Amino acid sequence: MFINLQFLKIFSIFATITIFLISPISAEPLSKFPGKWLGYGYNCYTKDNNLTAIPYEQIMITSSGTKIIAKKITGDDCVTADSVTFIITARENISIGDTYFAMIQSGSPQNPNSEWTVAHAKLVSLHEISLFTSEWAITLLRD
């Protein structure tokens, strides 16, 4: 039986490249995300209707099934403390670097915790999450 060694070398290189390209960067269980995080980029309207940047908010993240759920520890006039600020829908094992569907809560001083907006969540690392739409972005860093 004749085996073409050149073919085997090329096939081996191709197989290695293919496995690398289709493998996720890092599959992690959702259970690695719960804990205290700091959120940067939150804004809220004042009672005078001026948009004000919030320096940071403390967020507590939990996971349940295929969801990452975030509640504000410190709140503001738009989304109050102990309210859910966002929910990310993912899988039980997620890939770092991938983007997932999210819903984020907002409101106003006159009507806090009153609206939900469709957003995207990029799981940058086990220590960074980016929430965004075409109009704004919020960065969460593990505290």
PyMOL commands that set and color helices and strands:
alter all, ss='L'
color gray80, all
select helices_A, chain A and resi 5-22+30-32
alter helices_A, ss='H'
color red, helices_A
select strands_A, chain A and resi 27-29+35-40+43-45+51-53+57-64+67-72+84-89+93-95+99-108+111-125+128-132+137-142
alter strands_A, ss='S'
color yellow, strands_A
deselect
rebuild
show_as cartoon
